[in-house]
Amino acid sequence: MKLNKSAPSTLAHESADIKALVSDAKDLYMRTFPNDSEEEKELICCVAPGRVNLIGEHVDYTGGFVFPMAIAYSTVCIGRGSIVTKAKAECRVVSCNKEGNVIRFVSGRNMIPLPPGNSDSWTNYVAGVVDQYQQLLPDENLSFSLDIAISGNVPLGSGLSSSASLEVAVATFLERLIRMQYPNVNLGGMKEKALRCQKAENVFCGSPCGIMDQYVSAAGRKGSAVLIDCRNLDLESVEMGGDDGDDKPVFVICNSNVKHSIGGGEYPVRVRQCAEATKILREIYGDGVNQLRDVSIDMLYAIRNGEESALDNLIYRRARHVVTENVRTLQAKDALIMGQWKKFGQLMNESHESMKTDYEVSCDEIDILVELAQNFDGVYGSRLTGGGFGGCTVTLVDKSRVHDLCEYMKFEYKKRTGKDCVIFETSPGAGARELFLMES
């Protein structure tokens, strides 16, 4: 599917939440760089959303199918910049989360990320994107000079892709600078933007993430979920079908307030385990198995049921999750188009059980939230969303039951865990875009 570049939007057409983020970022920018006398109209403002994955978890780095949608929670990047000679290439970054702390780095073609223990290492997400876009400049002696302020409301460590939202917002900002000064540079489209942001996170942030988060943040469609083939990066917009009109069920996100970090811990372990399974299966089935995407459930069962299994139990279960999750994701796309809500919910429930049992990326708090939702009248299905080990659940529920479900889950979760959860209804939002401030 060919994707068109996003056209700039006016702030007047944005939600109150986006307007508030823009206001916060602009105010911070003006306070941080008070000697900047240029006109407000010359400020560049870009926004990129977080995302929720409806189904298709931990398969993007194995060439599988994922089914996310962009959400309203977003990151705003606002400021000024230019492309200059290396001698003047200083970047200054400030965040509303760390007001008053201006982080500086010199841009160029030999940039080095801050170590993970550094309190300012969050700016690796910014510097990594700058590093990727350096490669597009027409002269290696050119670099970026930036003064930017960041504001966002994607909950950190929630599995809603705050990091991808930040990366894509910065990438959109840099693309604007390049178009202004070097309009003949070929920036590519949404896919290329997503690939640069993914590489930035892989290289500068030590996270072996797949392409899904950055791609849906860049290319999300208002009103549609998107099916992404992570092998060839084809993207298909998918609207909710059925004949329910305004009474169609809705998706509800619940944040467990258990934070995770996909750059360390168990996430890279799962990536390595999938690579090990792929290697073993390729040795058995030949060159047709390049990724777990190429393995059918029958192929996997045939190996497991042999007299001497080539896969030990742990690696087998990791592979089984990936193989069955790809099947579920394609079935879920068809169910959404047809308005088969019970089928879609069943697939969500099966996905969670697979992540809990075979992939082992859930936790007690998430399992409690899923159990509460799945046993509530009016809910079709519920599952963990995101990298796991905390974060959020996503639930498909009858629209008339949203309020009661939210109140029930907040009360029961607090009673059973002692923790508060944040729960909200969401709908498919737009992808990354530039905003015109002066037309608000």
C-alpha positions in Angstrom: 0.0 0.0 0.0 1.5 3.4 -1.0 1.6 5.9 1.8 1.4 9.6 1.2 3.5 12.0 3.2 1.5 13.7 5.9 0.4 17.2 5.2 0.9 19.9 7.8 -2.2 20.5 10.0 -3.5 23.5 11.8 -3.5 23.5 15.6 -7.2 24.5 15.5 -8.1 21.1 14.3 -6.3 19.3 17.1 -7.8 18.0 20.4 -7.6 19.9 23.6 -4.9 17.5 24.9 -2.7 18.1 21.9 -3.2 21.9 22.2 -2.2 21.6 25.9 1.0 19.7 25.0 1.9 22.3 22.4 1.3 25.1 24.9 3.4 23.5 27.5 6.3 22.8 25.1 6.1 26.4 23.6 6.1 28.0 27.1 9.1 25.8 28.1 10.9 26.7 25.0 10.4 30.5 25.5 11.5 30.3 29.1 14.6 28.1 28.3 15.8 30.2 25.4 14.7 33.7 26.4 17.2 35.5 24.2 15.7 34.1 21.0 14.1 37.1 19.4 12.7 35.4 16.3 9.0 35.5 15.5 6.7 32.8 17.0 5.5 31.9 13.5 9.0 30.5 12.7 8.7 27.9 15.4 8.5 24.4 14.1 6.1 22.1 15.9 5.7 18.4 15.2 3.6 15.8 17.0 3.7 12.0 16.9 1.4 9.5 18.7 1.9 6.6 20.9 0.2 3.3 20.0 -1.7 0.3 21.3 -1.2 -3.1 19.7 -4.5 -4.8 19.4 -2.9 -8.2 18.7 0.3 -9.5 17.3 2.8 -9.3 20.2 6.5 -10.1 20.0 6.4 -11.1 16.4 7.6 -7.9 14.7 11.3 -8.9 15.2 10.6 -12.3 13.6 9.0 -10.9 10.4 5.5 -11.5 11.5 2.2 -9.6 11.4 1.1 -6.9 13.9 -2.1 -5.1 14.3 -1.7 -1.7 16.1 -3.4 1.6 16.0 -2.2 5.1 16.9 -3.7 6.7 20.0 -4.3 10.2 21.1 -1.5 10.2 23.7 1.4 11.9 21.9 4.7 13.7 22.1 5.2 17.2 20.8 8.6 18.6 19.7 8.8 22.4 19.2 11.6 24.8 18.5 14.0 26.0 15.9 16.9 24.6 14.0 19.1 24.8 11.0 21.7 22.8 9.1 25.1 24.3 9.7 28.8 23.5 9.4 30.2 21.1 12.1 31.8 23.9 14.0 28.4 25.3 14.9 26.6 22.0 15.3 25.3 22.2 18.9 21.9 20.7 19.9 20.1 21.8 23.0 17.2 19.8 24.3 14.8 20.4 27.2 11.8 18.4 28.4 8.7 19.3 30.4 9.5 16.2 32.5 12.9 17.7 33.5 12.3 21.4 33.3 15.4 23.5 33.7 17.8 20.7 32.7 19.2 21.6 29.3 21.0 18.7 27.7 23.6 19.6 25.1 25.3 17.4 22.5 27.4 18.1 19.4 25.9 16.6 16.3 28.0 14.9 13.6 28.8 11.6 12.0 30.7 10.2 15.0 28.1 10.6 17.7 28.3 8.5 20.8 25.3 7.7 23.1 25.3 8.5 26.8 25.7 5.4 29.0 22.4 3.9 30.3 23.1 4.9 33.9 23.4 8.6 33.0 20.4 10.7 34.2 20.3 12.4 30.8 20.4 9.1 28.8 16.7 9.6 27.7 18.1 12.1 25.1 19.7 9.1 23.4 16.3 8.8 21.7 16.8 12.3 20.3 20.5 12.0 19.5 20.0 8.6 17.9 17.5 10.1 15.4 19.8 13.1 14.7 22.5 10.6 14.0 20.4 8.7 11.5 19.4 11.9 9.6 23.0 13.1 9.5 23.5 10.4 6.8 21.0 12.2 4.5 22.8 15.6 4.5 24.5 16.3 1.1 27.9 17.1 2.7 29.6 15.3 5.6 30.8 18.6 6.9 27.2 19.6 7.6 25.3 18.9 10.8 22.2 20.0 12.7 21.9 22.8 15.2 18.8 22.5 17.3 17.0 24.2 20.2 14.0 22.1 21.0 11.5 21.6 23.8 9.7 18.2 24.4 6.3 17.7 25.9 4.4 14.4 26.0 1.6 12.5 27.8 2.4 8.9 26.7 2.9 7.2 30.0 6.5 6.1 30.4 7.2 2.4 30.5 3.6 1.6 29.9 3.9 -0.4 26.7 2.3 2.5 24.7 5.5 3.4 22.9 6.6 6.6 24.5 10.0 6.1 23.0 8.8 5.7 19.5 6.5 8.7 19.8 9.5 10.8 20.8 11.7 9.5 18.1 9.1 10.0 15.3 8.3 13.5 16.5 12.0 14.5 16.4 12.3 12.8 12.9 9.4 14.8 11.6 11.1 18.0 13.0 14.4 17.1 11.2 12.7 16.3 8.0 11.1 19.8 8.0 14.6 21.3 8.4 16.0 19.3 5.6 13.1 20.2 3.3 13.6 23.9 4.1 17.3 24.0 3.3 17.8 21.1 0.9 14.5 20.4 -0.9 16.2 18.0 -3.3 17.2 15.5 -0.7 15.1 12.3 -1.0 13.6 11.6 2.4 11.5 8.7 1.4 8.2 8.1 3.0 6.7 6.8 6.2 8.5 3.5 6.0 11.9 5.1 5.7 11.2 7.4 8.6 10.2 4.4 10.7 13.3 2.5 9.7 15.5 5.3 10.7 13.8 5.7 14.1 14.0 2.0 14.7 17.7 1.9 14.0 18.2 4.9 16.3 16.6 2.9 19.1 18.6 -0.2 18.3 21.9 1.5 18.1 21.7 4.4 20.5 19.4 3.0 23.1 20.4 -0.7 23.1 16.9 -1.9 22.4 16.5 -4.7 19.9 12.9 -3.5 19.0 11.1 -4.3 15.8 9.6 -1.9 13.4 6.0 -1.8 14.6 6.1 1.1 17.1 7.9 3.6 14.9 5.9 2.6 11.8 2.4 3.1 13.3 3.5 6.3 15.0 4.6 7.6 11.6 1.8 6.2 9.5 -1.2 5.8 11.7 -4.6 6.6 10.2 -7.4 8.3 12.0 -10.3 5.9 12.3 -8.3 2.8 11.3 -6.1 0.2 12.8 -3.2 -0.9 10.6 -2.0 -4.4 9.8 1.7 -4.3 9.2 3.6 -7.1 7.5 6.9 -6.8 9.3 8.8 -8.6 6.6 8.2 -6.4 3.7 6.6 -3.5 5.7 3.4 -3.5 3.7 0.7 -1.6 5.6 -3.1 -2.1 5.3 -5.6 0.3 6.9 -8.5 -1.6 8.6 -11.7 -0.1 9.7 -14.1 -1.7 12.2 -16.9 -3.3 10.2 -20.3 -4.6 11.2 -23.7 -2.9 11.2 -23.6 -1.5 14.7 -23.1 2.2 13.7 -22.2 4.4 16.7 -22.9 1.4 19.0 -19.8 -0.5 17.8 -17.7 -1.8 20.7 -14.7 0.2 21.7 -11.2 -0.4 22.9 -10.2 0.4 26.5 -6.6 0.7 27.7 -5.7 0.1 31.4 -2.3 1.1 32.7 -1.2 -1.2 35.5 1.4 1.4 36.6 4.0 -1.3 36.6 6.7 0.1 34.5 9.1 -1.8 32.2 12.1 -1.1 30.1 12.5 -3.0 26.8 16.1 -2.1 26.5 17.2 -4.5 29.1 16.1 -7.5 31.1 14.0 -10.2 29.5 13.1 -8.6 26.2 16.5 -9.1 24.5 16.5 -12.7 25.9 13.3 -13.4 24.0 14.8 -12.0 20.8 17.8 -14.4 21.2 15.5 -17.3 21.9 13.5 -16.7 18.7 16.8 -16.5 16.8 17.9 -19.8 18.3 14.5 -21.5 17.4 14.8 -20.1 13.8 18.4 -21.5 13.4 17.3 -25.0 14.6 14.2 -25.0 12.3 16.2 -23.8 9.3 18.6 -26.7 9.8 15.6 -29.1 9.7 13.4 -27.5 7.0 16.0 -25.8 4.9 16.5 -22.3 3.5 12.8 -21.7 3.3 12.8 -20.9 7.0 14.4 -17.5 7.2 12.4 -16.3 10.2 9.8 -17.8 12.5 7.2 -16.2 10.2 8.0 -19.0 7.7 7.1 -21.8 10.2 3.6 -23.3 10.3 2.1 -24.8 13.4 2.1 -28.2 11.7 5.9 -27.9 11.1 6.4 -27.0 14.7 4.3 -29.8 16.0 6.0 -32.4 13.8 9.3 -31.5 15.3 8.0 -31.5 18.9 6.2 -34.8 18.5 9.2 -36.6 17.0 11.1 -39.3 19.0 13.9 -36.8 19.8 12.7 -33.2 19.7 15.2 -30.8 18.2 13.8 -28.0 20.4 13.9 -28.1 24.1 10.7 -27.2 25.9 11.5 -23.5 26.5 12.6 -22.7 23.0 9.6 -24.7 21.6 7.2 -22.6 23.7 8.8 -19.4 22.6 8.4 -20.5 18.9 4.9 -21.7 19.5 3.8 -18.3 20.7 5.2 -16.6 17.6 3.8 -19.1 15.1 0.3 -19.1 16.7 0.2 -15.3 17.2 0.8 -14.7 13.5 -2.2 -16.9 12.7 -4.3 -15.1 15.4 -3.4 -11.7 14.0 -4.5 -12.4 10.5 -7.7 -13.9 11.8 -8.3 -10.8 13.9 -8.0 -8.5 10.9 -10.8 -10.5 9.2 -12.9 -10.5 12.3 -12.6 -6.7 12.7 -13.6 -6.1 9.1 -16.6 -8.4 9.5 -17.7 -7.0 12.8 -17.2 -10.4 14.5 -16.6 -9.0 17.9 -16.9 -12.4 19.8 -14.3 -13.9 17.5 -12.0 -10.9 17.9 -12.3 -11.1 21.6 -11.6 -14.8 21.7 -8.4 -14.2 19.7 -7.4 -11.5 22.2 -7.9 -13.9 25.1 -5.9 -16.6 23.4 -3.1 -14.2 22.7 -2.9 -13.2 26.3 -2.8 -16.8 27.4 0.0 -17.5 25.0 2.0 -14.5 26.2 1.5 -15.6 29.8 2.3 -19.3 29.4 4.4 -19.8 26.3 6.3 -16.4 26.1 6.2 -15.6 29.8 6.1 -11.8 29.4 3.1 -11.1 31.7 3.1 -10.3 35.4 0.7 -10.7 38.3 -0.8 -7.2 38.0 -1.4 -7.6 34.3 -3.0 -11.0 34.8 -5.3 -9.6 37.4 -6.4 -6.8 35.0 -7.0 -9.2 32.2 -9.0 -11.6 34.5 -11.1 -8.7 35.8 -12.0 -7.6 32.3 -12.5 -11.0 30.7 -15.1 -11.9 33.4 -17.0 -8.6 33.1 -20.3 -8.6 31.3 -20.1 -6.8 28.0 -16.4 -7.5 27.5 -15.4 -9.5 24.3 -11.7 -10.0 25.1 -8.7 -8.6 26.9 -5.0 -9.0 26.7 -1.6 -7.6 27.6 -0.3 -5.1 25.0 3.2 -4.1 24.4 6.5 -5.6 25.4 5.2 -7.0 28.7 6.6 -7.3 32.2 4.1 -4.5 33.2 2.5 -1.8 31.2 -1.0 -1.9 29.9 -3.9 -4.1 28.8 -6.2 -3.5 25.9 -9.9 -4.6 26.1 -12.7 -4.8 23.6 -16.0 -3.9 25.3 -19.5 -3.0 24.5 -19.7 0.8 24.4 -22.6 0.9 26.9 -20.5 -0.9 29.5 -17.3 1.3 29.4 -18.1 3.4 32.4 -19.1 0.4 34.6 -16.0 -1.6 33.5 -13.7 1.3 34.3 -15.1 1.8 37.8 -15.1 -1.9 38.5 -11.5 -2.5 37.3 -10.1 0.5 39.3 -11.8 -0.6 42.5 -10.9 -4.3 42.2 -7.4 -3.7 41.1 -6.7 -1.4 44.0 -8.3 -4.0 46.4 -6.2 -6.9 45.0 -2.9 -5.2 44.4 -2.8 -2.0 46.5 -2.0 -0.1 43.3 -4.0 2.4 41.3 -4.6 1.9 37.6 -5.4 4.4 34.9 -8.1 3.3 32.5 -9.5 5.1 29.4 -11.4 4.6 26.2 -9.5 5.1 23.0 -10.0 5.2 19.2 -7.6 5.0 16.2 -5.8 8.3 15.9 -3.6 10.1 13.2 0.1 9.5 12.7 2.9 12.0 12.9 2.4 15.5 11.5 3.6 19.0 11.5 1.4 21.7 13.1 1.0 25.3 12.0 1.0 27.3 15.2 -0.1 30.7 13.9 -3.4 29.4 12.4 -4.8 28.4 15.8 
